[in-house]
Every structure is written in C-alpha cells, then in structure tokens.
C-alpha cells in the first residue's frame, strides 16, 4: 500500500511486523521519529478543517460505505489479524464483525446526535429567549491503540471521531499496525479526505512528542497503566480518555447454572490468549460448589489446544511476543513460590503459553493484585456474597466484573455493590457490546468508550441563544 495518507518526510527506518507464532515478517511500516511530528500536526490541521467541513450525512455515508467494504473483505481482514496479532481465526472473524458494527454505530451517531433544543423560557427572566446547543468537533485528536484488538479498537477511536467532525493522528501498536493501516485505506476509499486520519507508526519518542503537542485537543489511549500515567503527566491542558487495564473478578453463586457458568468462564479467561483487558482473571466460587466447579473447569481447560492460530483445531494462539509469554510464565512461577497450587497449564513453547489455572494464590502476589494479561486464571472459594464482593473489590482499578446466579435479588445486590465499570449478570466479565459505555472505576478511570459515549467525549457543546425581545409580537 502506498502510504499517501501518512504525513511523512523521509523515512530512514522501518519496523518489521512479526507473526507472533512463527516469527516470520508479515509486513513493514515506517518508524517515524519525533522530528517528523510538525509534519504530522500540519496534516492534522488540514484534516480537522476537512472533516469539520463535511456534512453529517457525508460523514455517515463514508462510515457506512467503509463498513460495507470491510464486511465484504472480512476474510482478508481476519487473516491479517491472525498473522499480526496471533488470534485464532474464529476470534479474528468475530473482531471483524465487531468492527463493522462499530463503524455502522458511528454513522448513526453522526446523523442523530447533533444537539438539543434548550427550554430557555422554562426559567424566569428568559421568556424572550430561545435556542439550542449543537455538538461541535474538538479538532485534532491523538489516538493510541494496543495490539490485542488491532482492528476494532482502532474503529472505536476513528468511528466516533470522524462522526464528530474531528481529525485523528492515529498511533497504532508497532507490534500489530497492519489492520489499522488497512482500515484507514478503506475509509479513504469510501470518500474520507486523506488528511482526516494520519497514521503515525513508531515508538515511545513519537508518542511522547504527539502527546505533548499543544494544538492536540484530546488524547484517546487504550493500553497499560505505566504508559497511561506517563501520558497524564505530560499531556498538558487537553482532554484525556483512557481505557486502562483490569483484573476482572467473576462470582459464581451456588444457585447458578453450573455448566453454563463453566463454559462462559472458560471463554472469559482464555479468549485471545488472555490478552484482554476485561478477561476473567479471578474466579470467586461459592464454597458449596467449589469442588464441582473446579473439576469441570480444570478438565475443560486441560484439553484446550494451544498453537498455530491458523488451524481450526487451535483454541489458544500465541501471545503477542516471546517476552510476553516469558513474563506470564514468571508471574505464575512467583505465585507458585509463594504457595499457590497449580491445577493445570504453566507450559510454554516459544510464545505459546498453555491455559493455566491456579488456586490458593497469595493475595499479596502479583498474580492476584495486578493484571496478568495472559491465559491464566485464579480460583478462590468464598462463603458469603459479602465476602465475594469484598474480594472482587480488592484491586485499586477495575473495568468489568461478572456474577452467575439465578436469584434476582442477589444479582442486583452484587451489581450495586461491585466497583466496576460494568457488571455482567450470567455472563463472564469479557462480554462487551460496542454500543454500551465502556471504561473503568477507581484508579485510572478517565472517560468512556462505546460509540455514543466516545462521540460525546470527542465533541463539545456550543450554545446558540436568540433574544427575541422587541422583535416578536
């Protein structure tokens, strides 16, 4: 692909994008340095004018056409996700479908969420006034996306931003940038002016320079806490929206459908090799069914096939890099040294790490306290709902949680008391619908994704008030 929409000068270096399973080169992208940020910003300024000048129906039409074209070429997108991110083909196909839905939802937002009439005459002294507020673009947004959903998480930045009339400088993960580049190409082919989305591939220095740029009006970041804190310290006076990590708990009550809970929690724990910010990490199981749940869960986890993500028989593909797999292995090794019991897994072959289940994990360990972002899950018994909720709320940050129960009062009590951005009842923590608000509670919680909510983060209200005093009889 000719990178005509990459605002580049002379690019001296390139980044090889590697297949996480076999290490082969899938593609190359430019390694853009901080010195080229002025050029990126100039293209962003042009893009902001171009997108703001598009009518709402024009933005919607572009997003809808791009969605149709992605849907048409879904198999090609899925193959690319498998090659660069290591998801299994089934998982990649689902991500493509979600991307299509995200773009369609964004088109709907462009058409419907234009503002509201304000009832000025509802307030004494304003009887002669009438008016409205409109939703106007912020201008230039920097979007930074991770490797684990290399297509749909990009769509969650670009779709609402374009719907709102903004320009975007997109910095995808250098580990998996190819799906993002293809999506931008499809948007341009659907009619989006090339300057509206500028793709900047590169490392930390590029990201720092973009974040610091004064004319950037918003940073939309999905990634880890360390990078998120660094961005918050250096961004200056601009809007921040951050989707950071999780350490998702799922509570399994003794009145639930046990088989359904096991099946859902297996998917929640091991989908995308556990590289999922709302993936189930801590399974809290009521003591009276703990043994039965453990037996079923472990027996099914043991037969999950880890390996080549292109094979239909594979359940768990590789982690994104060898180092990521080594890090997961180390966290589990530490937990075992602190007294945890291994129920299955803890086997690594290259970048592939088998589905791993532990119990008796020390609550001071990294495995209990921090996001592991790997196919690793902890089982923990509890006696009462109060105890389960206390355990669920222990970490200082949270995104999603889940509870399995057939008792409505229990479900609603848990939903009210669990400190999380979303509580899934009779679903594992990893359920997400792209229209719902998505974000964290407690430490590091900044803003919300989900198309409507991201659109509103990426626009600003402008009030128009008309005083008709002396003009209307």
C-alpha positions as CSV (number, residue, x, y, z in Angstrom):
1,X,0.0,0.0,0.0
2,X,1.3,3.4,-0.9
3,X,1.2,5.4,2.4
4,X,-0.1,8.6,0.8
5,X,-2.1,9.4,4.0
6,X,1.0,9.0,6.2
7,X,2.3,12.6,6.6
8,X,5.9,11.5,6.2
9,X,9.0,13.3,5.1
10,X,12.0,11.0,4.5
11,X,11.7,7.7,6.5
12,X,15.1,6.2,7.1
13,X,14.0,3.3,9.3
14,X,11.3,0.7,9.2
15,X,9.6,-1.6,11.7
16,X,9.2,-5.3,10.9
17,X,5.8,-6.6,11.9
18,X,6.3,-10.2,13.0
19,X,3.9,-13.2,13.1
20,X,3.7,-13.9,16.9
21,X,3.5,-17.7,16.3
22,X,6.4,-18.3,13.9
23,X,8.3,-15.1,13.8
24,X,8.0,-14.5,10.1
25,X,7.8,-11.0,8.8
26,X,4.2,-10.1,8.0
27,X,4.9,-6.6,6.7
28,X,6.9,-3.5,7.4
29,X,5.9,0.0,8.4
30,X,7.7,3.3,8.8
31,X,9.5,4.0,12.0
32,X,8.5,7.7,12.4
33,X,10.6,9.7,14.8
34,X,9.7,12.7,16.9
35,X,11.4,15.0,14.4
36,X,8.5,14.4,12.0
37,X,5.8,15.5,14.4
38,X,5.5,19.0,12.9
39,X,4.6,17.5,9.6
40,X,2.1,15.2,11.2
41,X,0.5,18.1,13.0
42,X,0.3,20.1,9.8
43,X,-1.6,17.3,8.1
44,X,-3.8,17.0,11.2
45,X,-4.7,20.7,11.0
46,X,-5.7,20.3,7.4
47,X,-7.7,17.2,8.3
48,X,-9.5,19.0,11.1
49,X,-10.7,21.6,8.6
50,X,-11.7,19.0,6.0
51,X,-13.7,16.8,8.4
52,X,-15.5,19.7,10.1
53,X,-16.5,20.8,6.6
54,X,-18.2,17.5,5.8
55,X,-21.9,17.4,6.4
56,X,-23.3,15.0,8.9
57,X,-24.8,12.8,6.1
58,X,-21.4,12.9,4.4
59,X,-19.6,11.6,7.4
60,X,-22.3,9.0,7.9
61,X,-22.1,7.9,4.3
62,X,-18.4,7.4,4.4
63,X,-18.6,5.4,7.6
64,X,-21.4,3.2,6.2
65,X,-19.5,2.6,3.0
66,X,-16.4,1.7,4.8
67,X,-18.4,-0.8,7.0
68,X,-19.8,-2.4,3.9
69,X,-16.4,-2.7,2.3
70,X,-14.8,-4.2,5.5
71,X,-17.7,-6.7,5.6
72,X,-17.2,-7.6,2.0
73,X,-13.5,-8.3,2.7
74,X,-14.0,-9.9,6.1
75,X,-11.9,-13.0,5.4
76,X,-8.9,-10.9,4.3
77,X,-9.1,-8.7,7.5
78,X,-9.4,-11.8,9.7
79,X,-6.3,-13.4,8.1
80,X,-4.4,-10.2,8.7
81,X,-5.4,-10.1,12.4
82,X,-4.3,-13.7,12.8
83,X,-1.0,-13.0,11.1
84,X,-0.1,-9.9,13.1
85,X,-1.8,-10.4,16.4
86,X,-1.9,-14.2,16.8
87,X,-5.6,-14.5,17.4
88,X,-7.3,-17.7,16.3
89,X,-9.2,-17.4,13.0
90,X,-12.6,-17.7,14.8
91,X,-11.6,-14.9,17.2
92,X,-10.4,-12.7,14.4
93,X,-13.6,-13.2,12.4
94,X,-15.6,-12.0,15.4
95,X,-13.3,-8.9,15.7
96,X,-14.0,-8.0,12.1
97,X,-17.8,-8.3,12.7
98,X,-17.5,-6.1,15.7
99,X,-15.5,-3.5,13.6
100,X,-18.3,-3.4,11.0
101,X,-20.8,-2.9,13.8
102,X,-18.7,-0.1,15.4
103,X,-18.5,1.8,12.0
104,X,-22.2,1.4,11.5
105,X,-23.0,2.7,15.0
106,X,-20.6,5.6,14.4
107,X,-22.6,6.5,11.2
108,X,-25.8,6.5,13.2
109,X,-24.2,8.8,15.8
110,X,-23.2,11.3,13.1
111,X,-26.8,11.5,12.0
112,X,-28.7,11.6,15.3
113,X,-26.5,13.2,18.0
114,X,-26.4,16.8,16.8
115,X,-27.5,18.5,20.0
116,X,-30.8,19.6,21.7
117,X,-33.2,22.4,21.9
118,X,-32.8,24.3,25.2
119,X,-36.0,25.4,27.0
120,X,-34.9,28.9,27.9
121,X,-38.4,30.0,28.7
122,X,-38.6,27.4,31.5
123,X,-36.6,29.9,33.6
124,X,-37.8,33.2,34.9
125,X,-36.2,36.1,33.1
126,X,-35.6,34.1,29.9
127,X,-39.1,34.1,28.4
128,X,-38.0,36.0,25.4
129,X,-35.1,33.7,24.6
130,X,-34.9,30.5,22.6
131,X,-32.1,28.4,21.3
132,X,-30.2,25.1,21.3
133,X,-26.8,23.6,21.7
134,X,-25.0,21.7,18.9
135,X,-22.2,19.2,19.2
136,X,-19.1,20.5,17.6
137,X,-15.7,18.8,16.9
138,X,-12.8,19.2,19.3
139,X,-10.4,19.5,16.4
140,X,-7.3,17.3,16.4
141,X,-7.3,14.1,18.4
142,X,-4.3,11.7,19.0
143,X,-5.5,8.1,19.3
144,X,-3.1,5.5,20.6
145,X,-4.2,1.8,20.3
146,X,-2.8,-1.5,21.5
147,X,-2.1,-4.8,19.8
148,X,-4.8,-7.1,21.3
149,X,-7.7,-5.9,19.2
150,X,-5.8,-4.3,16.3
151,X,-8.9,-3.6,14.1
152,X,-11.9,-3.0,16.4
153,X,-10.2,-0.8,19.0
154,X,-8.9,1.4,16.1
155,X,-12.5,1.6,14.8
156,X,-13.6,2.6,18.3
157,X,-11.3,5.6,18.0
158,X,-11.8,6.6,14.4
159,X,-15.5,6.0,14.0
160,X,-16.7,8.4,16.7
161,X,-14.0,10.9,16.0
162,X,-15.0,11.1,12.3
163,X,-18.7,11.1,13.1
164,X,-18.0,14.2,15.3
165,X,-16.1,16.0,12.6
166,X,-12.5,15.6,14.0
167,X,-9.2,14.8,12.5
168,X,-7.1,12.0,14.1
169,X,-3.4,11.2,14.3
170,X,-3.5,7.5,14.9
171,X,-0.6,5.7,16.5
172,X,-1.3,2.0,16.4
173,X,0.8,-0.5,18.3
174,X,4.0,-1.1,16.4
175,X,3.5,-4.8,17.1
176,X,0.3,-5.0,15.1
177,X,-0.3,-1.9,13.0
178,X,-1.3,-3.5,9.7
179,X,-5.0,-3.9,10.3
180,X,-5.2,-0.2,11.3
181,X,-3.5,0.8,8.1
182,X,-5.9,-1.3,6.0
183,X,-8.9,0.2,7.8
184,X,-7.7,3.7,7.2
185,X,-7.2,2.8,3.5
186,X,-10.8,1.6,3.4
187,X,-12.1,4.8,4.9
188,X,-10.2,6.9,2.3
189,X,-11.6,4.7,-0.5
190,X,-15.1,5.3,1.0
191,X,-14.6,9.0,0.5
192,X,-12.8,10.3,3.6
193,X,-10.3,13.0,2.8
194,X,-6.8,11.6,3.2
195,X,-5.8,14.3,5.7
196,X,-8.5,13.4,8.2
197,X,-6.7,10.3,9.6
198,X,-2.9,10.5,9.7
199,X,-1.3,7.2,10.7
200,X,2.0,7.6,12.6
201,X,3.8,4.3,13.3
202,X,6.8,4.5,15.7
203,X,8.0,4.1,19.2
204,X,7.8,5.9,22.5
205,X,9.5,9.1,21.5
206,X,7.0,9.6,18.7
207,X,4.2,9.0,21.2
208,X,5.6,11.5,23.7
209,X,6.0,14.2,21.1
210,X,2.4,13.8,19.9
211,X,1.0,13.8,23.4
212,X,2.9,17.0,24.3
213,X,1.8,18.9,21.2
214,X,-0.2,22.0,22.4
215,X,-2.6,22.0,19.4
216,X,-3.8,18.5,20.1
217,X,-7.2,18.8,21.8
218,X,-7.6,15.2,23.1
219,X,-5.6,12.0,23.8
220,X,-7.6,8.8,23.4
221,X,-5.5,6.0,24.8
222,X,-6.0,2.3,25.2
223,X,-3.2,0.5,26.9
224,X,-1.3,-0.1,30.2
225,X,-1.2,1.8,33.4
226,X,2.5,2.8,33.2
227,X,2.0,4.4,29.8
228,X,-1.3,5.9,30.9
229,X,0.4,7.6,33.8
230,X,3.2,8.9,31.6
231,X,0.7,10.4,29.2
232,X,-1.3,12.1,32.0
233,X,1.9,13.7,33.4
234,X,3.0,15.1,30.0
235,X,-0.2,15.9,28.1
236,X,-0.9,19.4,29.5
237,X,-4.3,21.0,29.2
238,X,-6.2,18.7,26.9
239,X,-8.9,16.1,27.3
240,X,-7.8,12.6,28.2
241,X,-9.8,9.4,27.7
242,X,-8.1,6.3,28.9
243,X,-9.1,2.6,28.7
244,X,-6.5,1.0,31.0
245,X,-6.1,-2.4,32.5
246,X,-8.4,-4.6,34.5
247,X,-8.2,-7.6,36.9
248,X,-11.7,-8.9,36.4
249,X,-13.5,-11.0,39.0
250,X,-16.4,-13.3,38.3
251,X,-18.5,-14.5,41.2
252,X,-20.1,-18.0,40.9
253,X,-23.0,-18.5,43.3
254,X,-24.2,-22.0,44.3
255,X,-27.7,-21.4,42.7
256,X,-26.4,-20.8,39.2
257,X,-26.4,-23.0,36.1
258,X,-23.1,-24.6,36.8
259,X,-22.4,-25.9,33.2
260,X,-23.2,-22.5,31.7
261,X,-21.0,-20.8,34.2
262,X,-18.1,-23.1,33.4
263,X,-18.4,-22.7,29.7
264,X,-18.7,-18.9,29.9
265,X,-15.8,-18.5,32.3
266,X,-13.5,-20.7,30.1
267,X,-14.1,-18.3,27.2
268,X,-13.7,-15.3,29.5
269,X,-10.4,-16.5,30.8
270,X,-8.7,-17.8,27.7
271,X,-10.1,-15.8,24.8
272,X,-7.3,-14.1,22.8
273,X,-4.7,-16.0,24.9
274,X,-5.9,-14.0,27.9
275,X,-4.7,-10.7,26.3
276,X,-8.0,-9.0,27.1
277,X,-8.4,-6.1,29.5
278,X,-11.9,-7.5,30.6
279,X,-10.8,-11.1,30.5
280,X,-11.6,-13.1,33.6
281,X,-8.6,-13.3,35.9
282,X,-10.1,-14.2,39.3
283,X,-12.9,-16.7,39.6
284,X,-14.7,-16.5,43.0
285,X,-16.7,-19.6,43.6
286,X,-19.1,-20.3,46.5
287,X,-17.6,-23.0,48.7
288,X,-20.5,-25.4,48.4
289,X,-19.9,-25.8,44.7
290,X,-16.2,-25.1,44.6
291,X,-15.1,-28.7,44.1
292,X,-17.6,-29.4,41.4
293,X,-16.8,-26.2,39.5
294,X,-13.1,-26.8,39.8
295,X,-13.3,-30.3,38.5
296,X,-15.3,-29.2,35.4
297,X,-13.4,-26.1,34.7
298,X,-9.9,-27.7,35.0
299,X,-10.9,-30.7,33.0
300,X,-12.1,-28.5,30.1
301,X,-9.1,-26.1,30.4
302,X,-6.7,-29.0,30.1
303,X,-7.9,-30.0,26.7
304,X,-7.8,-26.6,25.1
305,X,-5.3,-26.7,22.2
306,X,-2.5,-24.1,22.2
307,X,-0.6,-23.4,19.0
308,X,-0.9,-22.3,15.4
309,X,-3.8,-19.8,15.2
310,X,-4.4,-20.6,11.6
311,X,-5.5,-24.1,12.4
312,X,-9.2,-24.6,13.1
313,X,-8.3,-27.0,15.9
314,X,-6.5,-24.3,17.9
315,X,-8.2,-22.8,20.9
316,X,-5.5,-20.5,22.2
317,X,-3.0,-18.8,19.9
318,X,0.4,-17.4,20.8
319,X,0.9,-14.4,23.0
320,X,2.0,-11.3,21.1
321,X,5.7,-11.8,21.7
322,X,8.1,-14.3,23.3
323,X,8.8,-11.8,26.0
324,X,5.0,-11.5,26.9
325,X,4.9,-15.3,27.3
326,X,8.1,-15.3,29.4
327,X,6.5,-12.5,31.6
328,X,3.4,-14.6,32.1
329,X,5.5,-17.7,33.0
330,X,7.4,-15.6,35.5
331,X,4.3,-14.3,37.3
332,X,3.0,-17.8,37.7
333,X,6.3,-19.1,38.9
334,X,6.4,-16.4,41.5
335,X,2.9,-17.3,42.7
336,X,3.8,-20.9,43.0
337,X,6.9,-20.0,45.1
338,X,4.5,-18.1,47.4
339,X,2.4,-21.2,48.0
340,X,-0.1,-21.3,45.1
341,X,-1.2,-24.7,43.8
342,X,-1.1,-25.4,40.1
343,X,-4.1,-27.2,38.7
344,X,-3.2,-27.2,35.1
345,X,-1.0,-25.5,32.5
346,X,2.1,-23.5,33.1
347,X,3.7,-24.9,30.0
348,X,5.3,-22.6,27.5
349,X,6.6,-23.4,24.0
350,X,8.0,-20.3,22.4
351,X,5.4,-17.5,22.5
352,X,2.6,-20.0,23.3
353,X,1.5,-20.4,26.9
354,X,-1.0,-23.1,27.8
355,X,-4.2,-22.4,29.7
356,X,-3.2,-22.1,33.3
357,X,-5.3,-22.5,36.4
358,X,-4.2,-22.0,40.0
359,X,-5.7,-21.9,43.5
360,X,-4.5,-20.9,47.0
361,X,-2.9,-17.8,45.5
362,X,-1.4,-15.3,48.0
363,X,-3.4,-12.1,47.8
364,X,-0.2,-10.1,48.1
365,X,1.2,-11.7,44.9
366,X,1.3,-10.0,41.5
367,X,-1.0,-12.7,40.1
368,X,-3.8,-11.7,42.5
369,X,-3.1,-8.0,42.7
370,X,-2.2,-6.9,39.1
371,X,-3.4,-7.5,35.6
372,X,-1.6,-10.6,34.2
373,X,-2.9,-10.2,30.6
374,X,-2.2,-13.9,29.8
375,X,-4.2,-17.2,29.7
376,X,-4.0,-17.5,33.5
377,X,-6.9,-17.7,35.9
378,X,-7.1,-18.0,39.7
379,X,-9.8,-20.0,41.6
380,X,-10.8,-18.7,45.0
381,X,-13.6,-20.1,47.3
382,X,-15.9,-17.9,49.4
383,X,-18.7,-18.5,51.8
384,X,-21.0,-15.4,51.6
385,X,-21.8,-12.8,49.0
386,X,-20.4,-10.1,51.3
387,X,-17.1,-11.9,51.3
388,X,-17.2,-12.4,47.5
389,X,-17.8,-8.7,46.9
390,X,-15.0,-7.7,49.2
391,X,-12.6,-10.0,47.3
392,X,-13.9,-8.6,44.0
393,X,-13.3,-5.0,45.0
394,X,-9.7,-5.5,46.4
395,X,-7.7,-4.2,43.4
396,X,-7.4,-0.4,43.1
397,X,-8.7,-0.5,39.5
398,X,-11.4,-2.3,37.6
399,X,-13.2,-2.5,34.3
400,X,-15.7,-5.3,34.3
401,X,-16.9,-8.0,36.7
402,X,-19.4,-10.8,36.4
403,X,-21.8,-12.9,38.6
404,X,-23.6,-16.1,37.9
405,X,-26.8,-16.6,39.9
406,X,-30.4,-17.5,39.4
407,X,-31.5,-15.2,42.2
408,X,-32.6,-11.7,41.1
409,X,-32.0,-10.1,44.5
410,X,-28.5,-11.5,44.7
411,X,-27.7,-10.3,41.2
412,X,-29.0,-6.8,41.8
413,X,-27.2,-6.5,45.1
414,X,-24.0,-7.5,43.5
415,X,-24.5,-5.1,40.6
416,X,-25.0,-2.3,43.1
417,X,-22.0,-3.1,45.3
418,X,-19.3,-4.2,42.9
419,X,-16.9,-1.4,42.0
420,X,-16.6,-1.8,38.2
421,X,-17.5,0.0,35.0
422,X,-19.7,-2.9,34.1
423,X,-21.3,-5.9,35.9
424,X,-22.3,-8.8,33.7
425,X,-25.0,-11.0,35.2
426,X,-24.9,-14.6,34.0
427,X,-22.1,-13.7,31.6
428,X,-18.4,-13.7,32.2
429,X,-16.6,-10.4,32.6
430,X,-15.5,-10.3,28.9
431,X,-18.9,-9.6,27.4
432,X,-19.0,-6.3,25.6
433,X,-21.4,-4.8,23.1
434,X,-19.9,-2.0,21.1
435,X,-22.7,0.5,21.8
436,X,-22.5,0.3,25.6
437,X,-20.4,2.6,27.7
438,X,-17.1,1.1,28.4
439,X,-14.5,2.2,31.0
440,X,-13.1,1.7,34.4
441,X,-13.8,2.5,38.0
442,X,-11.4,3.8,40.7
443,X,-7.8,4.4,39.8
444,X,-7.0,5.5,36.3
445,X,-10.6,5.8,35.2
446,X,-10.9,8.6,32.6
447,X,-13.8,8.8,30.2
448,X,-15.8,6.2,28.4
449,X,-15.7,4.3,25.1
450,X,-18.7,2.8,23.3
451,X,-19.6,4.7,20.2
452,X,-22.2,7.1,21.6
453,X,-20.1,7.9,24.7
454,X,-16.8,8.2,22.8
455,X,-18.6,10.5,20.3
456,X,-19.7,12.8,23.1
457,X,-16.2,12.8,24.6
458,X,-14.9,13.8,21.2
459,X,-17.3,16.7,20.7
460,X,-18.1,19.8,22.6
461,X,-21.4,21.6,23.1
462,X,-21.9,25.1,21.6
463,X,-24.9,27.1,22.8
464,X,-26.8,29.4,20.5
465,X,-29.3,31.7,22.3
466,X,-31.6,34.1,20.4
467,X,-33.2,37.0,22.4
468,X,-36.4,37.9,20.5
469,X,-37.4,40.7,22.9
470,X,-38.9,43.6,20.9
471,X,-38.8,41.5,17.7
472,X,-41.8,39.2,18.1
473,X,-45.3,40.4,18.7
